[in-house]
Amino acid sequence: MKVLQIAYYFPPMGGAGVQRALKFSKYLPEFGVTPVVLAAHDPDYVSDPSLAAEVPAGLAVHRVAHRVLLQRLVQWRRRRAARGRRGAEQGVAALATGAAASSWLDGARDAMLRGYAALQFPDDKAAWARRAIDEARRILREQRIDLIFSSSPPVSAHALGARLSRESGIPWVADYRDLWTEISSQGAPAWRCALDRRTESAWLRQAAGVVTVSPSWQRMLAHRVSPHCPVAFIPNGYDEADFVALRGAEPEGERTDFVLAHTGTFYGPRDPGGLLDGVALYLTQTARPTRRLRIRLIGNMGGRFDARLRQFDALFPGVVERVPYLPHRDALAELVRADALLLVVGGWRGAGGAGLLPGKIFEYLRAGKPILVLGDERGDAAELVRQHAQGWVVDEGRPAEVARALAQMVGDGPRISSGLQRPRSPDEIRGTVARFERRELARQLADFLHRCKVQAHG
């Protein structure tokens, strides 16, 4: 079976959003599915050579150039700065990039971004989808495509997939890495929320199948699709080949610092503030910690939290380290070297927030390290950690609980009652999380796509 795989984010782009599409394209051919990838080419987006090296030889990848308007503004600002001309318009661009540190400027920036987002339909990648339609039609004309498979975000990928399906009659399957109207549209004006909801409902009635990444989201989407449309839970995962390549990355000998590592970005309403409040309490309340706590925040955080992090560092110098974006393999090495791992899930409101399962959680589980989860204590991420890891689950709005978890984590003392399972060896942990290995997940997706094709033509 040949599948047109629509994935805006694809190597040489980097970041977490790339990996699901990349790993599926890497392993699907083993299970009778040949992908033809339609992706974006954005020279301003972060690139990752380690992920680009994983693109299978012979995989057909069609890239359509696109640069987001805000990124063009950033480039314009840099050119103006390089020529030494600074004006009021540069301040507008600074708002868009999050460079401002003062609270009132942050508020103005957020208001501007909300207004900008409200005018982009269905999102700021719509221009890419319009430009990509001709390339997609050419692929459908020249190749025998059996099924269209689009992955969002951006939801413009679904807009493109749905349109191609209507035009060609080829069945279409939508993959939701994030929810749209339940999460991504939060904070939008009422008129825009209503428009998004109507649009998405039409898509879901049209789809031959839907895939999503958490059990809660599977249940939510199942209530919105047509009666004949199956909805599958196929989570993100980890690639065992990535970890095999890391042999020898573990720290040698005993060290005096206790390293708590976080990889990825704090996007949307995610905020390190709850962590910082808890760490501050821990540092002031712990008389003689057995080991010095060091927190490594690895990835592009933008400028939203600069002021807060500077304020914290002035009080507790050297505790929090910010590390820019690292290639995926180097980021995994950071996980393996750390003593424990941090997962910040909270921030989103409503039932959709309970289903947040950041892709990094599966690499955290495979690394076999203790995990501190800050977020919904009843959410899917909390349940996954309780089942498969040694860890703590704490509401980030309770800094005293965060401090207590840190004290017990660093001091290796009695565990708090937030769902910690008995300590297990790395081999045991690897055995329990093997169901989340990327090759196994590709097998599940291949089976689902075959089922959707047969059902659509039945």
KAZI-V46955 format. One record per residue. N is the residue number from 1. RES is the residue in one letter. OMEGA is omega as a letter, one per 40 degrees, with the letter a starting at -180 (999 if undefined). Layout:
n & res & omega
N & RES & OMEGA
N & RES & OMEGA
This chain:
n & res & omega
1 & M & i
2 & K & a
3 & V & i
4 & L & a
5 & Q & a
6 & I & a
7 & A & a
8 & Y & a
9 & Y & a
10 & F & a
11 & P & e
12 & P & i
13 & M & i
14 & G & i
15 & G & a
16 & A & a
17 & G & a
18 & V & a
19 & Q & a
20 & R & i
21 & A & a
22 & L & a
23 & K & i
24 & F & a
25 & S & a
26 & K & a
27 & Y & a
28 & L & a
29 & P & i
30 & E & a
31 & F & i
32 & G & i
33 & V & i
34 & T & i
35 & P & i
36 & V & a
37 & V & i
38 & L & a
39 & A & i
40 & A & i
41 & H & a
42 & D & a
43 & P & a
44 & D & a
45 & Y & i
46 & V & i
47 & S & a
48 & D & a
49 & P & a
50 & S & i
51 & L & i
52 & A & a
53 & A & a
54 & E & i
55 & V & a
56 & P & i
57 & A & i
58 & G & i
59 & L & i
60 & A & i
61 & V & i
62 & H & a
63 & R & i
64 & V & a
65 & A & i
66 & H & i
67 & R & a
68 & V & a
69 & L & a
70 & L & i
71 & Q & i
72 & R & i
73 & L & i
74 & V & i
75 & Q & i
76 & W & a
77 & R & a
78 & R & i
79 & R & i
80 & R & a
81 & A & a
82 & A & i
83 & R & i
84 & G & i
85 & R & i
86 & R & a
87 & G & a
88 & A & a
89 & E & i
90 & Q & i
91 & G & i
92 & V & i
93 & A & i
94 & A & i
95 & L & a
96 & A & a
97 & T & i
98 & G & a
99 & A & a
100 & A & a
101 & A & a
102 & S & a
103 & S & a
104 & W & i
105 & L & i
106 & D & i
107 & G & i
108 & A & i
109 & R & a
110 & D & i
111 & A & i
112 & M & a
113 & L & i
114 & R & i
115 & G & i
116 & Y & a
117 & A & a
118 & A & a
119 & L & i
120 & Q & a
121 & F & e
122 & P & i
123 & D & a
124 & D & i
125 & K & a
126 & A & i
127 & A & i
128 & W & a
129 & A & i
130 & R & a
131 & R & a
132 & A & a
133 & I & a
134 & D & i
135 & E & i
136 & A & i
137 & R & i
138 & R & i
139 & I & a
140 & L & i
141 & R & a
142 & E & a
143 & Q & i
144 & R & a
145 & I & a
146 & D & a
147 & L & i
148 & I & a
149 & F & a
150 & S & a
151 & S & i
152 & S & e
153 & P & e
154 & P & a
155 & V & i
156 & S & i
157 & A & i
158 & H & i
159 & A & i
160 & L & a
161 & G & i
162 & A & a
163 & R & i
164 & L & i
165 & S & i
166 & R & a
167 & E & a
168 & S & a
169 & G & i
170 & I & a
171 & P & a
172 & W & i
173 & V & a
174 & A & i
175 & D & a
176 & Y & i
177 & R & i
178 & D & i
179 & L & i
180 & W & a
181 & T & a
182 & E & a
183 & I & a
184 & S & a
185 & S & a
186 & Q & a
187 & G & i
188 & A & i
189 & P & a
190 & A & a
191 & W & a
192 & R & i
193 & C & i
194 & A & i
195 & L & i
196 & D & a
197 & R & i
198 & R & a
199 & T & a
200 & E & i
201 & S & i
202 & A & i
203 & W & a
204 & L & i
205 & R & a
206 & Q & a
207 & A & i
208 & A & i
209 & G & i
210 & V & i
211 & V & i
212 & T & a
213 & V & i
214 & S & a
215 & P & a
216 & S & i
217 & W & i
218 & Q & i
219 & R & a
220 & M & a
221 & L & a
222 & A & i
223 & H & a
224 & R & a
225 & V & i
226 & S & a
227 & P & a
228 & H & a
229 & C & i
230 & P & i
231 & V & a
232 & A & i
233 & F & i
234 & I & a
235 & P & i
236 & N & a
237 & G & i
238 & Y & i
239 & D & a
240 & E & i
241 & A & i
242 & D & a
243 & F & i
244 & V & a
245 & A & a
246 & L & a
247 & R & a
248 & G & a
249 & A & a
250 & E & i
251 & P & i
252 & E & i
253 & G & a
254 & E & i
255 & R & a
256 & T & i
257 & D & i
258 & F & a
259 & V & i
260 & L & a
261 & A & i
262 & H & i
263 & T & i
264 & G & a
265 & T & i
266 & F & a
267 & Y & a
268 & G & a
269 & P & i
270 & R & a
271 & D & i
272 & P & a
273 & G & i
274 & G & i
275 & L & a
276 & L & i
277 & D & i
278 & G & i
279 & V & i
280 & A & i
281 & L & i
282 & Y & a
283 & L & a
284 & T & a
285 & Q & a
286 & T & a
287 & A & a
288 & R & i
289 & P & a
290 & T & i
291 & R & a
292 & R & a
293 & L & i
294 & R & a
295 & I & i
296 & R & i
297 & L & a
298 & I & i
299 & G & a
300 & N & a
301 & M & a
302 & G & a
303 & G & a
304 & R & a
305 & F & a
306 & D & a
307 & A & a
308 & R & a
309 & L & i
310 & R & i
311 & Q & i
312 & F & a
313 & D & i
314 & A & i
315 & L & a
316 & F & a
317 & P & i
318 & G & a
319 & V & a
320 & V & i
321 & E & i
322 & R & a
323 & V & i
324 & P & a
325 & Y & i
326 & L & i
327 & P & a
328 & H & a
329 & R & i
330 & D & i
331 & A & i
332 & L & i
333 & A & i
334 & E & i
335 & L & a
336 & V & a
337 & R & a
338 & A & i
339 & D & i
340 & A & a
341 & L & a
342 & L & i
343 & L & i
344 & V & a
345 & V & a
346 & G & i
347 & G & a
348 & W & a
349 & R & i
350 & G & a
351 & A & a
352 & G & a
353 & G & a
354 & A & a
355 & G & a
356 & L & i
357 & L & a
358 & P & a
359 & G & a
360 & K & a
361 & I & a
362 & F & i
363 & E & i
364 & Y & a
365 & L & a
366 & R & i
367 & A & i
368 & G & a
369 & K & i
370 & P & a
371 & I & i
372 & L & i
373 & V & i
374 & L & a
375 & G & a
376 & D & a
377 & E & i
378 & R & a
379 & G & a
380 & D & i
381 & A & i
382 & A & a
383 & E & i
384 & L & i
385 & V & i
386 & R & a
387 & Q & a
388 & H & a
389 & A & i
390 & Q & a
391 & G & i
392 & W & i
393 & V & a
394 & V & i
395 & D & a
396 & E & i
397 & G & i
398 & R & a
399 & P & i
400 & A & i
401 & E & i
402 & V & i
403 & A & a
404 & R & i
405 & A & i
406 & L & a
407 & A & a
408 & Q & i
409 & M & a
410 & V & a
411 & G & a
412 & D & a
413 & G & i
414 & P & a
415 & R & i
416 & I & a
417 & S & a
418 & S & i
419 & G & i
420 & L & i
421 & Q & a
422 & R & i
423 & P & a
424 & R & i
425 & S & i
426 & P & i
427 & D & i
428 & E & a
429 & I & i
430 & R & i
431 & G & a
432 & T & a
433 & V & a
434 & A & i
435 & R & a
436 & F & i
437 & E & a
438 & R & i
439 & R & i
440 & E & i
441 & L & i
442 & A & i
443 & R & i
444 & Q & i
445 & L & i
446 & A & i
447 & D & a
448 & F & a
449 & L & i
450 & H & i
451 & R & a
452 & C & i
453 & K & a
454 & V & a
455 & Q & a
456 & A & a
457 & H & a
458 & G & 999
